[in-house]
């Protein structure tokens, strides 16, 4: 668990305990950050072992349909950001 200073309702959702995003907004001064950590109990994780380092099943990244859809989304976003004349495609 990490310190937070932002608690925002997810757009389009009705207020409930599970429909909020939390995070940090802006730059938190060191003294304020240390006070936030102390208020939480004094410990925050510092080692990140990657998203795929789980002992059990990770439901999304091992889903073939999810992988396909996210690839299509990435390609669609790319095609909207690149001018086709810059691709230098040969006929």
Rosetta constraint file for C-alpha pairs under 8 A:
AtomPair CA 1 CA 44 HARMONIC 5.92 0.50
AtomPair CA 1 CA 45 HARMONIC 7.00 0.50
AtomPair CA 2 CA 37 HARMONIC 7.67 0.50
AtomPair CA 2 CA 44 HARMONIC 5.78 0.50
AtomPair CA 2 CA 45 HARMONIC 7.60 0.50
AtomPair CA 3 CA 23 HARMONIC 7.75 0.50
AtomPair CA 3 CA 24 HARMONIC 7.52 0.50
AtomPair CA 3 CA 33 HARMONIC 7.42 0.50
AtomPair CA 3 CA 36 HARMONIC 5.82 0.50
AtomPair CA 3 CA 37 HARMONIC 6.17 0.50
AtomPair CA 3 CA 40 HARMONIC 7.31 0.50
AtomPair CA 4 CA 22 HARMONIC 6.45 0.50
AtomPair CA 4 CA 23 HARMONIC 4.98 0.50
AtomPair CA 4 CA 24 HARMONIC 5.01 0.50
AtomPair CA 4 CA 36 HARMONIC 7.96 0.50
AtomPair CA 5 CA 22 HARMONIC 7.66 0.50
AtomPair CA 5 CA 23 HARMONIC 6.37 0.50
AtomPair CA 5 CA 24 HARMONIC 5.15 0.50
AtomPair CA 5 CA 25 HARMONIC 6.43 0.50
AtomPair CA 6 CA 21 HARMONIC 7.96 0.50
AtomPair CA 6 CA 22 HARMONIC 5.48 0.50
AtomPair CA 6 CA 23 HARMONIC 5.29 0.50
AtomPair CA 6 CA 24 HARMONIC 5.61 0.50
AtomPair CA 6 CA 25 HARMONIC 6.09 0.50
AtomPair CA 7 CA 20 HARMONIC 6.44 0.50
AtomPair CA 7 CA 21 HARMONIC 5.83 0.50
AtomPair CA 7 CA 22 HARMONIC 4.59 0.50
AtomPair CA 7 CA 23 HARMONIC 6.88 0.50
AtomPair CA 8 CA 20 HARMONIC 5.35 0.50
AtomPair CA 8 CA 21 HARMONIC 5.26 0.50
AtomPair CA 8 CA 22 HARMONIC 6.40 0.50
AtomPair CA 9 CA 13 HARMONIC 7.04 0.50
AtomPair CA 9 CA 15 HARMONIC 6.71 0.50
AtomPair CA 9 CA 19 HARMONIC 5.98 0.50
AtomPair CA 9 CA 20 HARMONIC 4.38 0.50
AtomPair CA 9 CA 21 HARMONIC 6.28 0.50
AtomPair CA 10 CA 19 HARMONIC 5.68 0.50
AtomPair CA 10 CA 20 HARMONIC 5.33 0.50
AtomPair CA 10 CA 21 HARMONIC 6.20 0.50
AtomPair CA 13 CA 19 HARMONIC 6.37 0.50
AtomPair CA 14 CA 19 HARMONIC 7.14 0.50
AtomPair CA 15 CA 19 HARMONIC 6.24 0.50
AtomPair CA 15 CA 20 HARMONIC 7.76 0.50
AtomPair CA 16 CA 20 HARMONIC 7.55 0.50
AtomPair CA 28 CA 32 HARMONIC 6.42 0.50
AtomPair CA 28 CA 33 HARMONIC 5.98 0.50
AtomPair CA 29 CA 33 HARMONIC 6.13 0.50
AtomPair CA 30 CA 34 HARMONIC 6.12 0.50
AtomPair CA 31 CA 35 HARMONIC 6.25 0.50
AtomPair CA 32 CA 36 HARMONIC 6.20 0.50
AtomPair CA 33 CA 37 HARMONIC 6.25 0.50
AtomPair CA 34 CA 38 HARMONIC 6.14 0.50
AtomPair CA 35 CA 39 HARMONIC 6.14 0.50
AtomPair CA 36 CA 40 HARMONIC 6.38 0.50
AtomPair CA 37 CA 41 HARMONIC 6.43 0.50
AtomPair CA 37 CA 42 HARMONIC 4.98 0.50
AtomPair CA 37 CA 43 HARMONIC 6.56 0.50
AtomPair CA 37 CA 44 HARMONIC 7.25 0.50
AtomPair CA 38 CA 42 HARMONIC 4.36 0.50
AtomPair CA 38 CA 43 HARMONIC 7.74 0.50
AtomPair CA 49 CA 53 HARMONIC 6.13 0.50
AtomPair CA 52 CA 58 HARMONIC 7.56 0.50
AtomPair CA 54 CA 58 HARMONIC 7.22 0.50
AtomPair CA 58 CA 62 HARMONIC 6.48 0.50
AtomPair CA 59 CA 63 HARMONIC 6.47 0.50
AtomPair CA 60 CA 66 HARMONIC 6.41 0.50
AtomPair CA 60 CA 67 HARMONIC 7.87 0.50
AtomPair CA 61 CA 66 HARMONIC 7.17 0.50
AtomPair CA 61 CA 67 HARMONIC 6.61 0.50
AtomPair CA 62 CA 67 HARMONIC 7.72 0.50
AtomPair CA 63 CA 67 HARMONIC 6.17 0.50
AtomPair CA 64 CA 68 HARMONIC 6.18 0.50
AtomPair CA 65 CA 69 HARMONIC 6.15 0.50
AtomPair CA 66 CA 70 HARMONIC 6.11 0.50
AtomPair CA 67 CA 71 HARMONIC 6.16 0.50
AtomPair CA 68 CA 72 HARMONIC 6.25 0.50
AtomPair CA 69 CA 73 HARMONIC 6.15 0.50
AtomPair CA 70 CA 74 HARMONIC 6.14 0.50
AtomPair CA 71 CA 75 HARMONIC 6.19 0.50
AtomPair CA 72 CA 76 HARMONIC 6.08 0.50
AtomPair CA 73 CA 77 HARMONIC 6.13 0.50
AtomPair CA 74 CA 78 HARMONIC 6.09 0.50
AtomPair CA 75 CA 79 HARMONIC 6.09 0.50
AtomPair CA 76 CA 80 HARMONIC 6.35 0.50
AtomPair CA 77 CA 81 HARMONIC 6.50 0.50
AtomPair CA 78 CA 82 HARMONIC 6.32 0.50
AtomPair CA 79 CA 83 HARMONIC 7.94 0.50
AtomPair CA 82 CA 86 HARMONIC 7.32 0.50
AtomPair CA 82 CA 87 HARMONIC 7.92 0.50
AtomPair CA 83 CA 87 HARMONIC 7.27 0.50
AtomPair CA 84 CA 88 HARMONIC 7.81 0.50
